[in-house]
Amino acid sequence: MLLSIVIVNYRVPLLLEQCLHSVFRSIKHVPGDVDVWVVDNASGDDSLALSKSRYPEVHYIENRENVGFARANNQAIKESTGKYVLLLNPDTVIGESTLKDCLLLMEQHTKVGGLGVRMMDAHGDFLPESKRGFPSPSASFFKLSYLYRLFPKNRTMGRYYMGWLPMDEANEVEVLAGAFMMMRRSVLDKVGLLDERFFMYGEDIDLSHRIVLGGAACYYLPVPILHYKGESSSATDLKYLKSFNGAMQLFFDKYYQSKMGFLGRCTISFAISMRTLLAKALRRIRLMRNTSATEDRSNQIVHYINFDNKDLDKYKVAGNLDLLIDTTTLSYDDILSYMQLLSGRGHTFHFQRGREEPIISPSKK
């Protein structure tokens, strides 16, 4: 088995089915055997019914309770046998060439223990967590306080997102994102699996750090994928906000509690608390805006964009449109490429597998 793909699902049945559709397109171009594992964390909404009917070849693990992201991934990793392991979020879409390109780099560069890709959101905009630096106390302070935004390319203030590295160039990085994290199994055997004390968030930072400490490298490859980012946690936003900031505190307790003085620990804890309060306040503002908004955007959706030259020229000039793409008429490689070309214009991309299927859209937060 060349590659084992592990997807942890929680209450996103349509996104999971779309993700698997793109995965099986991509598997066709892989020069070796691939198995796919889906672990459902007690979604309670018949999440796997659609995927089971269309992809019976997938290995399904159904948990009776939500055991968290780290433990659920570990369940499938232990059962799988691939030379490489890919952790993949269900709210992602990959291209036909994605797996082939990533495996080629891993095969050619044996020093690489973990590999991430260029993630973009539903507007085609680059997600900075695609390439990150190790969250040292100083890097985390500038991130938590939002001061990194003043000088994002500075090697001190912008270290959390390694802002000085071009987004369109392959580079060695320090931290990979768990939404797409391809790893060499021999490296996992050496450094261990995901730390199950991290329920949600932070486990990818911890594992990336252990990969580097173990003597391997983490690498960023600018192969584009779509990541809706947070769709599986949007229904319980406050719960996952608390989990995210709790994970940051756990990470510092694990690696820095014995190394930092009392003042340093208090500073980091204070920054985490202030960021939590600020995030909650911003969330309330967003909810108020969404509640008061009366604009009906449904009539703005442009159906079945073909992305010929005429379409591209038109949408490069226009902005803030809802564009609907039929994924049965275009390759995912082409779709992701066009999304990149139209990034920065505020367009929102919606997918549909033919006219009889539901439209898959990002949630509005």
Secondary structure as UniProt FT lines:
FT   STRAND          3..9
FT   HELIX           13..27
FT   TURN            28..29
FT   STRAND          34..41
FT   TURN            47..48
FT   HELIX           49..54
FT   TURN            56..57
FT   STRAND          59..63
FT   HELIX           69..79
FT   STRAND          84..88
FT   TURN            90..91
FT   STRAND          92..93
FT   TURN            96..97
FT   HELIX           98..108
FT   TURN            110..111
FT   STRAND          112..120
FT   TURN            122..123
FT   HELIX           128..130
FT   HELIX           137..144
FT   TURN            145..146
FT   HELIX           147..149
FT   TURN            152..153
FT   TURN            155..158
FT   HELIX           159..161
FT   TURN            162..164
FT   TURN            167..168
FT   STRAND          171..173
FT   TURN            178..179
FT   STRAND          180..184
FT   HELIX           185..191
FT   TURN            196..197
FT   HELIX           203..213
FT   TURN            214..215
FT   STRAND          217..227
FT   HELIX           231..236
FT   HELIX           237..255
FT   TURN            256..259
FT   HELIX           262..292
FT   HELIX           298..300
FT   HELIX           309..317
FT   STRAND          322..326
FT   TURN            327..329
FT   HELIX           332..341
FT   TURN            342..344
FT   STRAND          348..352
FT   TURN            355..356
//
